[in-house]
Amino acid sequence: MVIYINGTGCISHQNTIDVDTFLGNSQITCQPLLLAQEPDYKDYVPANMLRRMSHIIKMGIVAAKISLQQAELENVDAIITGTGLGCFEDTDKFLKTIIENNEQLLTPTSFIQSTHNTVAGQIALLIKCHNYNFTYTQQGLSFESALIDADMFLNENKNSNVLVGGLDEAIQPYYDLLVKAGHIKKQEDIITEIEKNKTKGFCLGEGASFFVLSNQKNKTTKAQIKGVKTYAAIKGSDDLKNQLAIFLQELNLSINDISLLLPGNSGDVEDDKILNENNKQLFSKTDIVYFKNLCGEFFTASAFALWLASTIVEKQRIPKTLMHNNNKELKNILIINQYRNTEYSFMCVSSC
């Protein structure tokens, strides 16, 4: 797998719209709910269309449009998205309307927009793309599944461009359910150094990250994806270590070739146990940057990690918020993500 990233767009809890500053004003926020910083959507979408769009649709469309602008494209050969919950706000609205109206005289709008593939469909309508369009909903592996599909598409269709995105929203009813289930970290337990957490729970986040991918390098190319691999279950730190060795061997790389590690620590002491053991054993001499203290934990947080890694590779610098001293070449960045200590993934992002 060698995929070139020719354009990126990201909306997250940080100011990721302003690419020039590159997290220059970012802060690690100690809150249990990390909502996205949203731009003025009227700068990207006509006002009459915005009225019919939910929160996640707006985020997805704008992130997609920014990535297309960076890639200097108006259309693509395929649109592939990954989302864990889809348009959850519209699903919630539709279910509430069913109860309030006693299942009678329901408007179809919320139902139509509640499906997981709504965002990909809205993007296709906006840019008039009538090509391959698919959405993956594999919980914590949704975005990685979309990337793997994009790789297969590009292998079969040379000189093509694929728009790939990962997105999820955090609405209040969903947050309340996670609080009741004991999955959200208490305010007094949140600390800025996510790797040093000693308590259960995580901070819920949201966001949308899109990428224009191609098998051809051009003047807008930022970085390349060398490999992506997913695991539905990891049995322990030894299993993770062995799988990582196989992954790196397939890429003709070793631990010493990794310039920077981006581990998906969520702040949950139980869920992060395997990652922490792995980091201590294998990456004691490697620079480590944690990303979920910036964006929060959600099904497609790995898409934010890919945006962060590709931007670091492109600019050859790490924001001071994340690391104060770094003077070496950033050639290979390894992302190791986990969701609830069950689903794991590896992604390797390299300079071109």
C-alpha positions in Angstrom: 0.0 0.0 0.0 1.3 3.4 -1.0 -1.4 6.1 -1.0 -0.7 9.7 -1.4 -2.6 12.3 0.7 -3.2 15.3 -1.7 -5.7 17.2 0.4 -7.0 17.3 4.0 -9.8 18.9 5.9 -10.5 18.6 9.6 -13.1 20.0 12.1 -12.4 19.1 15.7 -12.3 20.4 19.2 -9.2 22.3 18.2 -8.9 25.1 15.6 -8.0 22.7 12.8 -9.6 24.9 10.1 -6.7 27.4 10.1 -3.9 25.2 8.7 -1.3 28.0 8.7 -1.2 28.2 12.5 -1.3 24.4 12.8 -2.6 24.1 16.4 -0.6 27.2 17.4 -3.4 28.3 19.7 -4.4 24.8 20.8 -5.0 23.9 24.4 -5.5 20.6 26.2 -9.0 21.1 27.6 -9.8 19.3 30.9 -13.5 18.7 30.2 -15.5 15.4 30.0 -17.2 16.6 26.7 -15.0 18.0 23.9 -17.3 19.6 21.3 -16.0 20.7 17.9 -15.0 24.3 17.1 -17.2 24.9 14.1 -16.5 27.4 11.4 -18.9 29.8 9.7 -20.6 27.3 7.5 -22.0 30.0 5.3 -18.5 30.5 3.9 -18.7 27.0 2.4 -22.4 26.1 1.9 -25.3 28.2 0.7 -27.5 29.4 3.5 -30.7 28.0 2.1 -29.1 24.5 2.2 -27.7 24.9 5.7 -31.2 25.0 7.2 -31.8 21.4 6.3 -28.5 20.1 7.5 -27.8 18.6 10.9 -24.6 19.2 12.9 -22.7 16.2 11.5 -23.7 16.8 7.9 -22.4 20.4 8.2 -19.1 19.2 9.6 -18.7 16.5 7.0 -19.5 18.6 4.0 -17.2 21.4 5.1 -14.3 19.1 6.0 -14.7 17.4 2.6 -14.8 20.7 0.7 -11.7 22.0 2.4 -9.8 18.8 1.5 -11.0 19.1 -2.2 -9.9 22.7 -2.3 -6.4 21.7 -1.0 -6.2 19.0 -3.6 -7.4 21.5 -6.3 -10.2 19.2 -7.3 -13.9 19.7 -7.9 -14.9 16.1 -8.2 -13.5 12.6 -7.3 -13.8 9.1 -8.6 -15.2 7.7 -5.3 -16.5 8.8 -1.9 -15.9 6.5 1.1 -16.7 7.4 4.7 -16.5 5.7 8.0 -18.7 6.5 11.0 -19.6 4.7 14.2 -22.9 6.4 14.9 -23.8 8.2 11.7 -26.4 11.0 12.0 -27.3 10.3 15.6 -28.9 13.7 16.2 -31.5 13.1 13.4 -32.1 9.6 14.7 -32.8 11.0 18.1 -35.2 13.6 16.6 -37.1 11.0 14.6 -37.6 8.7 17.6 -38.8 11.6 19.8 -41.2 12.7 17.0 -42.6 9.1 16.9 -43.4 9.3 20.6 -44.8 12.9 20.5 -47.0 12.3 17.5 -48.2 8.9 18.5 -46.7 7.4 15.4 -48.8 9.5 13.1 -48.2 12.3 10.6 -44.4 12.1 10.8 -42.2 14.3 8.6 -39.8 12.1 6.7 -36.8 14.6 6.8 -35.3 13.4 10.1 -35.7 9.7 9.0 -34.1 10.3 5.6 -31.2 12.1 7.2 -30.7 9.7 10.1 -29.0 6.9 8.0 -25.2 6.4 8.4 -24.5 7.1 4.7 -26.3 10.5 4.7 -23.1 12.5 4.8 -21.5 10.7 1.9 -24.7 11.1 -0.1 -25.0 14.8 0.7 -21.4 15.4 -0.4 -22.0 13.5 -3.6 -25.1 15.7 -4.3 -23.2 18.9 -3.6 -20.2 18.1 -5.9 -22.3 16.2 -8.4 -20.4 13.0 -8.0 -22.2 9.9 -9.4 -19.4 7.5 -8.8 -18.7 4.8 -6.2 -20.1 5.8 -2.8 -19.9 3.7 0.3 -20.0 4.1 4.1 -18.5 1.8 6.7 -19.9 1.4 10.2 -17.5 -0.9 12.0 -17.5 0.9 15.4 -13.9 1.8 16.3 -12.6 0.5 13.0 -15.0 2.4 10.7 -12.5 4.9 9.4 -9.7 2.3 8.9 -12.2 0.1 6.9 -12.9 3.1 4.7 -9.1 3.5 4.1 -8.6 -0.1 3.2 -11.5 0.1 0.7 -9.9 3.2 -0.8 -6.7 1.3 -1.2 -8.4 -1.5 -3.1 -10.2 1.0 -5.2 -7.0 2.8 -6.2 -5.3 -0.5 -7.0 -8.0 -1.3 -9.4 -8.4 2.2 -10.8 -5.2 3.9 -11.7 -4.9 7.7 -11.9 -8.0 8.0 -9.6 -8.8 10.3 -6.7 -10.8 9.1 -3.7 -12.4 11.2 -1.0 -12.2 9.4 2.3 -13.6 10.6 5.6 -14.2 9.7 9.2 -16.8 11.5 11.3 -18.9 11.2 14.4 -20.9 13.6 16.5 -21.5 13.9 20.3 -25.0 14.8 21.2 -26.3 15.3 24.7 -28.5 12.2 25.0 -25.6 10.0 23.9 -23.3 11.7 26.4 -25.9 11.2 29.2 -26.2 7.5 28.4 -22.4 7.1 28.6 -22.3 8.9 31.9 -25.0 6.6 33.3 -23.0 3.6 32.0 -19.9 4.9 33.8 -17.8 5.4 30.7 -17.3 9.2 31.0 -14.5 10.4 33.2 -15.4 12.5 36.2 -14.3 16.2 36.1 -12.1 15.9 39.1 -10.3 12.9 37.6 -9.3 14.6 34.3 -5.6 15.5 33.9 -3.7 17.1 31.0 -1.2 14.3 30.7 -3.5 11.6 29.3 -0.9 8.8 29.6 -0.7 9.3 33.4 -4.4 8.7 34.2 -5.1 6.3 37.0 -8.9 6.3 36.8 -11.7 4.8 34.6 -13.5 6.6 31.9 -12.7 8.9 29.0 -13.6 12.4 27.6 -16.1 12.2 24.8 -15.2 14.0 21.6 -16.5 14.5 18.1 -15.2 15.7 14.7 -14.9 15.2 10.9 -11.7 14.6 9.0 -11.5 14.1 5.2 -8.7 13.2 2.9 -8.3 13.3 -0.9 -6.2 10.1 -1.7 -4.6 9.1 -4.9 -2.1 6.6 -6.3 -0.3 9.5 -8.0 1.9 12.1 -6.4 1.5 15.7 -7.5 2.2 19.3 -6.4 -0.4 19.2 -3.6 0.8 15.9 -2.0 1.4 16.2 1.7 2.4 12.7 2.8 1.9 9.1 2.0 0.1 6.2 3.8 2.4 3.2 3.7 0.1 0.8 5.5 -3.1 0.2 7.4 -4.1 -2.8 9.4 -7.0 -3.6 11.8 -7.6 -6.1 14.6 -11.0 -7.0 16.0 -9.3 -8.2 19.2 -5.8 -8.1 20.9 -5.2 -10.6 23.6 -2.5 -8.6 25.4 0.7 -6.6 25.1 2.7 -9.6 23.7 0.0 -10.1 21.0 0.2 -6.4 20.2 4.0 -6.5 20.0 3.9 -9.5 17.7 1.3 -8.0 15.4 3.2 -4.8 15.2 6.4 -6.6 14.3 4.6 -8.3 11.4 3.1 -5.0 10.3 6.4 -3.2 10.3 8.1 -6.1 8.5 5.6 -5.9 5.7 6.5 -2.3 5.3 10.3 -3.0 5.4 10.6 -0.9 8.5 11.8 -1.5 12.1 11.1 0.2 15.4 14.2 2.3 14.8 12.7 3.7 11.6 9.7 5.3 13.5 10.3 9.0 14.0 7.2 9.6 16.0 4.5 7.5 17.7 0.9 8.6 18.0 -0.8 6.2 20.5 -4.6 6.2 21.0 -4.6 6.5 24.7 -8.1 7.5 25.8 -7.4 8.2 29.5 -9.1 5.1 30.7 -6.7 3.2 33.0 -8.0 -0.2 32.0 -8.4 0.5 28.2 -4.9 2.0 28.0 -3.1 -0.8 29.8 -1.9 -2.7 26.8 -0.8 0.5 25.0 1.1 1.8 28.0 3.0 -1.5 28.3 3.7 -1.5 24.6 5.0 2.1 24.7 7.4 1.4 27.6 8.7 -1.8 26.1 9.2 -0.8 22.4 9.2 2.9 22.2 11.2 4.1 25.2 13.6 5.9 22.8 10.9 7.2 20.4 9.2 10.5 20.6 5.5 10.1 21.6 2.6 12.4 21.0 -0.9 11.7 22.4 -3.8 12.9 20.3 -7.0 12.1 22.2 -6.4 14.7 24.8 -6.9 17.1 21.9 -9.9 15.6 20.2 -11.5 13.3 22.8 -12.5 9.7 22.4 -15.0 8.6 19.7 -15.4 5.9 17.1 -13.4 7.7 14.3 -10.8 9.5 16.4 -8.2 7.8 14.3 -9.2 10.1 11.4 -8.1 13.1 13.5 -4.8 11.2 14.2 -4.2 10.7 10.5 -4.9 14.4 9.9 -2.4 15.3 12.7 0.3 12.9 11.4 0.0 14.0 7.7 0.2 17.7 8.7 3.2 17.0 10.9 4.9 15.2 8.0 4.1 18.0 5.6 5.2 20.8 7.8 8.1 18.9 9.5 7.3 20.2 12.9 5.3 19.3 16.0 3.1 21.9 17.6 4.6 23.2 20.8 1.4 22.2 22.7 2.3 18.6 22.0 6.1 18.7 22.2 8.5 21.6 22.9 11.8 20.3 21.5 12.0 18.4 18.2 14.7 19.0 15.6 15.0 15.7 13.8 13.5 14.7 10.5 10.0 13.3 10.8 10.0 10.6 8.2 7.8 7.8 9.5 4.9 8.3 11.9 3.2 5.3 13.5 -0.4 5.6 14.7 -1.5 2.8 17.1 -5.2 3.3 18.0 -7.5 1.4 20.3 -11.2 1.7 21.0 -12.3 0.3 24.4 -9.4 -2.1 24.4 -11.1 -4.4 21.9 -10.5 -2.9 18.4 -6.9 -1.9 17.5 -5.4 -0.5 14.3 -2.0 0.5 12.9 -1.4 3.2 10.4 2.0 4.3 9.1 2.3 7.8 7.6 5.5 8.8 5.8 7.1 11.7 4.0 7.3 11.5 0.2 
